[in-house]
Amino acid sequence: MIKSLASFIYHLLGWKGEGEVPSDIKKYIILAAPHTSNWDFFYGRLFFLMKGIPLKFFIKKEWFFFPFNYLFKALGGVPVNRVKNQNLTDEIAAVFNRYEELAIMIPPEGTRSYNPDWKKGFYYISQKANVPIILGYIDFENKIGGLGPVFHITDDVEKDIASIKDFYRKIKGKFPDQGIR
């Protein structure tokens, strides 16, 4: 029912979805890029509901106040205290051990503003949890939400991140001037 409703709303708004998670992959990180607007969450969440992906995402604990705490929890939100948690990547990687199937969405820029220096936490979580990265996107120019290729990291962080950024260069966020250059 939720998948059908999300699909109806998504398509009613003029959007389409593309791509699938390979059926043999049960645990993975989904990158959410380019992240240039709070609208990314709205269209992205509709897309993942439509696809039936049981997504979790980490969000600043400051957003978990009544009544939004109930909404974010229902949507898969997990509050984090970024000030207190010195080993946040270790904690998130450990979450993968608690689930048979798990998708965690992470915006690599770490902000909605232009940031040429991506946070590398997603990379280290992938490494520590031994899970692949799926390149997810919301392309506002073409009104497409999608799942791109599965990316398996190597031991060359800079080269891997450059390869991932290359994939995203053609995708336009809501505010393209804040996207990947």
N, C-alpha and C positions, 0 to 999 in steps of 0.2 A: 504494500500500500504506500509506504513512504517513498520507495523507489519510483513508483508511478507518479505520485504527486510531485516529487522533485523534478522528474523528467518533464512533466507537463509545464511546470512553472519555468524551467530552464528554456524550453523550446518556445513557450509563449513570449518570453523576453527576447526572442530572436537569436538565442545561442545554440550552438551545437557542440557535441562532444566527440572526441576521437581518441583511439588508443585503448588498450586493455593491459591489465596486469597479467603476465604469464601465469597460468594455473599452477605451475610447480613452485612458485615463489609464495611463501606464506608469511614471511617477515621481511620488512623492508622500510627504508626511509623514502619519503616522497619529498623532493625539493619543490618549493613553491616560489617560482621566479618568473619574471621579474615582479618584485613586491613593491608597488608604487602607491597603493591606495588601500583604505579599509574595505573598499568594494571587492578587492581580491578575495577576502574571506567569504563574502556573501556568495559570489559566483563559484568560487572554489568549493565551498561546502555543498552547494546545490549539486555541483558536478559529482562530488564523491558520494553523496546520497543516491544520486541517480545511478551511479555505477555499483552501488552496494558495497563500497569499500569501508570497512570498520576503522575509521580514521581516528587517531588521537593527535592532539597538538598541545604544545606547551605554551603557556601564556603567563605573563607577569601576574603575580598574586594580587597586585593592586586592582586588577580588573574583576576579581572575584568578590564582589560586594552585592548585596541584595538589590534587586532581584536577578541581576545578571549572572550571579554565581550558579543559579539553577539552570539557566539557559546554556552557559558555557559547558557545564558538566554534561548536560544532555547532548550537546554537540560534539563531545569528545575532548573537551578541554581539561588539562591537568595544570593546576597552579604551581608556579615555581618562584622561589625567592632567589633572584639572581644575585643579590648582595651576599646572602648567607652561604650559598652553595659554591664552594670553591672548586668542587669536582663535579660540576653539573653534567659533563659528558659521561663520566663514570656512572652517575645515577641514572641517566637516560639509557645508557647501554644496558644497564642491569634490568631495566624494565622489560626488555625483550625476553629475558629468561622467565618471566612470569606468564607469558602468553604462548599459546600454540600458533596463533595467527595475530600479527600486529603490523599496522602501518602507522608510521609517525611522520607528520608533515612538519617540515622545517624551512623557513625562508632564509636562504643563505646570506642575504645582505644584512640581516639582523635589524633592519629599519625600513621604513617606507621611502626614505630620502635616498638620493644617489649615494652609493658607497662602492667605490672601485675595489676596495679591499674586503672581500667577503670574509665573514666569520668562518672559521674552519671546524667548528664544533660538529657539524653534520658529517664531515669527513672522518673525524676521530671516533664518533659514535658508530659509524659504519664499520670502521676498523675494529673497534673493541667488541662490538656485538656480532661481528662477522655476518653482516647483512648487506645486500646490494642497495643501490640508490636508484630510484626511478625518477626521471626528469619530468615533473609535472609543471603545467603552465596554464595561465589564463591570458589569452591573446585578445585584448580589447579591440584592436584594429579589425580583426576578422571575426570577432565574437565566437571564439572557439576555446573551450576548455579541453585540455588534453593530457595524455600520458605519453611521454616520449620514450626513448630507449632506456633499457636497464643498464646501469653503469656499475661495473665492478672495479673498485679502486685497486691501484697498484701501490707501490711504496714511494711513488714520486708525487707528493702532495701538490706541488706547484704545477706540474704538467697536467695532472688530473683535473685540477680546478680550471686551468686554462681550457681544457677540452670541454668541460661542462659549460663554461661561459660561452664558448663558441656555439654550442647548440642554442643557447638562449638569445644570441645577438639578433636574430631575425624576428623575435617575438616582442610585440609591443604591449607594454603595460598601460594602464589607464592614463598615466602621465609619462609618455615615452622619454622625455628629457631626463627622467630620474632612473631610467632603466640601464641595462648593461651596455657599455660602449666598447 
